[in-house]
Amino acid sequence: MTQADDEQGRDVLVLGADLAGRGPADLLIRDGSFADPADARPDADRVDAAGLVALPGLVDLHTHLREPGREDAETVETGTRAAARGGYTAVLAMANTNPVTDTAEAAEHLLGVASRVGSAQVVPVGAVSKGLEGEELAELGLMARSAARTRVFSDDGHCVADARLMRRALEYVRAFDGVVAQHAQDPRLAGRDACCAEGELSGRLGLPGWPAVAEAGIVARDVQLAELTRSRLHVCHVSTAETVDVLRWAKQRGVEVTAEVTPHHLLLTVDELTGYDPTFKVNPPLRSGEDVAALRDALSDGTIDAVGTDHAPHARHDKEHAFVDAAFGMLGLETALAVVVETMVRPGALGWGDVATRMSSVPAHIARLPGQGRPLRVGEPANLVLVDPERRSVVDRDASLSLSRNNPWHGRDLPDPMVATWWGGRRTFTRS
Ligand SMILES: [Zn+2]
């Protein structure tokens, strides 16, 4: 009998955790939900959580699970185990699999796989365009009405570059309260071989550059299209100070725009590229220290609403190449909270309640997930993470639960806060 089976039907009493910065209290997990701790049965499993912080299960708006099509890099099973270890109870699975999630059948297939092997809720993201080709809208309405109840649509990996198609997608998703999540990058300004933020360093390293305007220009266009269509826009992985300025302007106008930042853009800069290590090749690219500071400020003041990992596992044979030929992307699920603690909580830019909003309740709301991001209250689903705010360790990529090893934090001393995760009352991670 596994630990998870063992816990079925048995009370779990979590004692004395600080509830997202609001002070210590007890929590009772019973039959998948939180119940009144005063009602705990005498044989309840007791978890001493004094000194730990309790957060609602984290929700990742931006995960690449690689299944179907690239099960050598990640599967639903391994990706959601990595998610649970990172404190996540739900992940939005991007559509750029093979086949692409651009039909109701594909979205429902992914749901079926996840229901058998998932250690977290898997929410299929629907493609905006058929085959991610940017020409013809995918079956947005059918995906929205399917069992997958798709609300987030994205061609992530590609930008919806055609303004007319973007406008039509925004108009379409409005009917079912959906949102278009844009990978903002003008392909005419960022060429196919671009692999480094454009600037003094890209010139010195001889790497083809991406100008910041390739991102901010698309975001400026899209927030105006969102205003025109009165629809919802979400900006994936914001990486530049210019984009932050555009988002501030749009929010002041009342445009329904939300945005996410990745952990790696909160800590790493383009200077990592001086060693030509392809682990640091990512799309959008790592930027300057000024950009990193602007992104932290924006996450702190709410201009950037959420953290999204852009967890992008790659098999060794796709990543271990000369820098210009290697695949884009890095792992993120297991270390996201660690990086947020390091960059935002320890310097005092976010409190634990803010972490709960930026990494759980706000992403759940953007994706319209009713059972996620809920407060730690009696009657709510028992999606819970316990974290130790003081613990640190040196990251070892070989200790990962992901199938891939493209971990940009390998060898780095970082917070190591994860203690345990429960998803719907089922324990999905326990620190050994
Ligand atoms: Zn992307």
Boltz pocket constraint, residues with backbone or C-beta under 6 A from the ligand:
constraints:
  - pocket:
      binder: B
      contacts: [[A, 156], [A, 157], [A, 158], [A, 183], [A, 236], [A, 237], [A, 283], [A, 284]]
      max_distance: 6.0
